[in-house]
Amino acid sequence: MNAILPSPRHLGLNAWLLIGGALGVAGGFALTAAGTATPTGVAVLYTAKLASTFFLDLLRMVLVPLVFASIVCGVASLGAHHRVQRVWWWTLGFFVFSMLVSIAIGLAAANIFRPGEGMHLEMFADATRNFEARQMPFADYFAQFLHGIFQNPFAALAQGDILAVVVVALVFGIALAAGGERYAHLRRTMQELQELALVLVRWIMWLAPLGVGALLLRLVATQDVSLLGSLAYFIAVVIGATLLHGVVVLPAILFAVTGMTPLRFWRGARDAMVLAFGTSSSAATMPVALRCVSEDLGVRREVADFVIPLGATLNSDGTALYEGAAALFIARLAGIELDIAQQLIIVFVAILGAVGAPGIPSVGMLSMVLVLQSVGLPTEAIALLLPIDRILDTVRTAVNVEGDMVGSLIVEKMALGGSARDAA
């Protein structure tokens, strides 16, 4: 029997998150049945609040240095590709365009189908009060927004002002790219800071099952079961929107630019997309994606070797779509309606958050925290998103990889003036 059952230390983080989430939900139902107002119930809820707050505080602690170093390193890498400047700019342009389109689809789906509407979680009441206190006319909001994003970088880092940190990192990254080799030592320092922050993230993520379990216990114990139905509806909306982008929008863009039919593309890209769906890892799929685009879809090897690895870092269509839809879903659960200006902030932060972000699952979760904080939404909401993340990650990773392969075909056509062989 022991030979059949896996050892607990061999379980992956996703398995532990599912176990922690399941225990949290079960504990919440048990606490509801026993009574949350009893001395035991009060003590359990208090302990769960301490555990969940500790986990979230650790995430906030590492978020600012990681975001700052990742964006600086990602933008500074622009200067490292001067030998293939035309290919680089077409690649960057396509990645930004495709992520803009995907976020627009995610926001449109969330605004049309409105998952989370009608629910109001008491657990997010503090965030709602803080949000309402900041409401103001659009003209005043825009003026304050501009004033807030350009500020003393040390103050932004110390106060954890996410939007200001993103803008400061963007400016520093551009300056490093412009400076070239003169600032190579500073670029290496930023890379080392990023690596150090990732070490801390990995340590913190092993507390995630405890933190997520505690958050879900509090949610289930203080909310009714209709929350589960709302969550299932959100999953359906996100999967539908992601499939729309992957099955309709990206193939349509590819056909419009290169003339390659969707059937021809899917036949050549099938192996990589199936592997991406199964592994939920763009990095693990990269060798197969390289083979598919160079051998089966006819992209020049020098283009494929440049675009595919870069796309695994910079291009995240499915993730960007999910983050936009998730932010609106969480806002409605908190009783908040985000206006156009705030939704545009989500677009800006989601794209910049993808620049230079290493391809590990925990960083994807941190980018979701980044998006939530940028518009003042409660970071406690990751308790709802983490347990369902594995389900959604399969589809969005497949679309992420598809976007990289479509990008390599478009860059070949636009940057080098040719088209992939057998395009028709």
N, C-alpha and C positions, 0 to 999 in steps of 0.2 A: 504493500500500500504506500509506504513512504517513497518507494522508487517511482510510483506513478504520480503522486501529488508534487507540484513544484515547490521548491523551497521558498519561504517568504523573501529571502534576500535576493532571489532571482526574479521576483516580480518587478515589472517596469513601473515607471512613475504613473502612467495612465491607469494601470491596474490598481495601484494604491489609491489614486484619485477616485476611481469608481467604488472601491471598498469604503473609503472615507465618506464619500457622498451617500452611499447606501446606508451606512451606519447612522449618519446624521439624519437622514429622512426617517429611518426606523425609530431612532431616538426621539425625534420630534413628534411622531404619531403616538409613541408610548407615553410621552410627557403630556400630550394633549388629553389622552385617555385618563391619565392619573390625576390631572389637574395642575395647571401652571401656577395657580395661586397658593398651592400648599408650600410649606417650608422647603420640602425637597425640590419642588418645581422651581421655586425662586432661586435656590442655590444652584441648580443645574443651569438655569438660564444665565445666571451671573457668571458662572464658570465658562460657559460657552461664549459669552460676550468678551471675557478676558482673553480667551484663546484666539478668537477671531480677530479681535482688535490688535493683538500682538502680531499675528500673521500679516495683516494689512499694513501695520506700521513698518514692518521689515521690508515689505514691498516698496512703500513710499521712500524708505531710506535709500534703497539702491536705485530707484527709478531715475532720479535726476542725474547722477554721475553716468549711468549707463546711456541714457538718452543723449546727453551732451557729447560723450565720447563717440558714440555710434554715428551721430549725424556729422560731427566734425570729420571723422575718418571716411565716411561715405562720400561726402562732398569733396574732401581733399583728394580723393582718388581720381577725380576728374583730370587732374594735372598729370596723372601717370599714363595717360593714353594718347599723348600727342602724336604718336606715330600712326595711329589709325583714326585721325580726327573725324573724317567724314562718317565712317562706320559708327564711331562713338556717338556723335550727335544724333544720327538717325535712330540709334538704339535707345538713347535716353529719351528722345522725343516720342518714340512709340510707346515706351514703358509708361511715361507720364500720361500720354493720351489714353492708353488702355485702362490705366487705373482710374482716371477721371471718369471714363465711361462706366466702369464697373461700380464705382461709388455712386454715380448718378442712378444706376439701376437699383442698387440697394436702398438708397434713400427714397426713390420713387415707389418701390415695392412697400417699404415701411409706411409711407404716407398714404398709399392707396388702400392697403389691406389693414393697416393700423393694428398690428399685434400689440397686446398689452393694454389696449384701451378698455376702460371700465374697471381695471384693477387699481388698487392703491395700497401699497405696502407701508404699514406703520413703521417698519424698520427703517425706512428712508425718510421719515418725517423731518429729521434735522436738516438733511440735504435740501428738502423742499423749502423749508423756511429760509435757509441761507440763499437759495436760488431766487426766491421771491423778493428778498431784500435788495437784490442787485438789479431788478427790472427797471428799465428806464426807456425813454423815447429813443428811436433808432439813431437820430443824429447825435444825441449825447452818448449813446452806446458806442457808435463808430469812433467818435473822438476819444473816448476813454480807452477803446481797444487799441488805437494807434499809440496813445500815450503809454499804455501798459506793456506793449511788446518791445518798445525801444527804451531800455532802462539800464542802469548800472548792472553789468554782468554778475558782479559779486553779490549784489542784492538779489538778483533773480535766482541765482544758485542757492543762496542762503534761505530765501523764502519759499523755494520750491514752486515758483511761478512758472508753470509748464510752458505756456505759450512764449513767454519771454526767453526761457531757456532754449527752446527750439530755434527762435530767431537768432539769438546770440551764437548758438552752435552753427547755424547756417552761415552767418557772416564770417565766423572764424574759419570754417571750412573753405569758403571761397578765398579768403586771404591766404590760407595755406596752399591751396591749389595754384593761386597766382604766383606765390613765392617760389614754387618749385623746390629744387634741391637745397636752397638756402635754409629751409625750415624742416629738413628731413628728420633732424633729431626731435623736433617738437611733434612731428607726425608719429614717430615711433613712440613717443611718450603717450600720445593719445591712444594709440593702439594697445599699449600696455595697460592704460587705465581701463579701456574697454574689456580687455581680457580679465583684469582683476575684478571688475564689476560682474562679469559673467560667472566667475568662480563663486562670488557671493550669491548670485541668482541661483546657481545649482544647489548651494547649501540651503537656501531659503525654500526652494521648491520641495525639498524633502519634508518640510513642515506643512506643505500644501494640503495633504490629506486631512491632517488635524484641523487646519484653518477652515477648509471647505466644509468638513463635517460639522464643525461648530456653527458656521454660518447657516448651513442648511437646517440644522436642528432648530436654530432660532426662527428661521423663516417658517418652517412647517408648524412649529409650536404656536406661532402668533398669527398665522394666516389660514384661510380655508383652502380646501383641496382644488378650488377652481383655478388656482395658480398653475397647477399641472396642465390643465387644458390650455391655458394661455401660452404656456411654454411650448406645448406640442404644436400649437398654431404658429408660433414664431419659427420653430424648426422647419415647418412646411413652407412658410414664406421665404426663408433664407435659401433653402434647397431649390425651390422653384426659380427664384431670381438668379441664383448661381448657374443653374442649368440653362436659363435663358441666355446669359452672357456667354457660356461655353458652347452651347449647341447652335445658337443663332447669331449672336453679335460678332464674336471673334471669327467664325468661318465667313461671315458676310464681308467683314473688313478684309480678310485674306483674299477672297474672290475678287473684290473690287480693285485691289492693288495689284495682285499677281495673276489673276485669272485661274488660280488653282481651285478645283471644285472641292466642296466639303468631303465628299466620298473619297477622293484621292488623298486628301490630307489625313483623314481618320485612318485610312488603310495603312499609311506610312507611320503615323504617330501612335498607333494602337498599343504597342508594347510599353512605351513610356507612360501612357496615360493609365493603363491598367496597373502598372507598378506604383505609380503615384497614388492611385486610389487605394491600393492595398497597404502601402507603407506610411502614407500621410507625411512623406518627407521629400521635399524638393532636392535636398542634397543627396539622398540615397538614390534618387531617380536620375541624377545628372548624367552618369555614364551611358545609360540606356537612351536618354533623350539626345545626347550627342550622336550616338550611333543612328538613331532614327532620322534625325534631320540631315546628317551628312550622307548616309548610305541609302536610306529609303526615300527621302524627300529631295535629295540632290543639292543641298546647300554646300557651298565651298567650305572646306574644313577650317580655313582660317577665320571665316565668319562664324561658323558654329562654335569653334573654340573660344571665341570672344563673347558672343551673345548669350549662350546658354549658361555658363557660369555666372556672368553678370546678372542675368535674369533671376537666378536662384537667390541672389542677394537683394536686388533692387525692385524686381517686378513681382507683385503679389495681388493680382486681380481679384481672386476669390477671397483673400483675406481682407482686402480693402472694402469689398462689397459687404462682407459680413460685419465689419466694424461699424460701417455707416448704419446698417439696419439695426444692429445691436444697440447702438447709442440711442436711437429713437425708441426702441422697445423698452430700454431701461428708463428713459425719461418718462414714458407713459406710466410705467409701474410706480414711479415716484410722484405721479400727478403733475408732471411738468410737460409743457408743450414748447418744443424748440422752434424758434423762428428761423427765417431764411439766413440771417447773418450767422446764427449759431451753427446751422447746418453747413454753411460754407467754412466755418472754423474746423468742423469735423473733417471736411474734405482736405483742407490744408494740412492738418495734423496727421491724418491717416497716411497721406502720401509721403510727407517728410519722415514720419515714423518708420516707413519701410526702407528709407535710404540707409544702407550700411547695417541694417539689423541682421545679426547672425541667424542662420537657419536652425534654431532650436525651439522646441515647443514653448518653453518658459518665456522666451522673449516675445513670442506671439501674444501670450497672456499679458505681458507688461505693456505691449503696444496698445492693448485694449484698455488697460488702466490709464495710459497716457491720453487716449481719446476721451474717456469718461471725465478725467480731471480737467481737460482743456475747456469743457463747457460746464463745469461745476456739478457733474452728476456723481452719485455715490459710488465709491469704489467697492463697497460691500456687494455690489451687484455681480461681481465675478463669481460669487457663490452659486448663482444661477447658471452662469455661462460655462464654468469649467466642467461640470459633470456632463454637459451635452456637447462639449467641444470636440470629443473624439468622433461623434457622429457626423458633425458638420465638417470636420477637418478632412475627411476622406474626399468629399466632393470639391471643396475649395482648393485642396492641394492639386487635384487633377486639373482644375481650371488654371491654377498658377503655372503648372508645367505646360499646359496647352498654350498659354499666353507667351511663354518663353519660345516655344517652337514656332508659333505664328510670327513672333517678332523676328526670329532669325530669317524666315522666308521673306518678310517684308523688307528687312534691312538689306538682304542680298539684292533684291530688286531695285530699291531706291538708292542705295549707297554705291553699288557697283555697276548699276545700269544693266544688269542681266536678270534672268529669272531662273528659278530652279528647273532642272531638266524634267521632262515629262509633266510639266505643270498642268496640262489639261488632262 
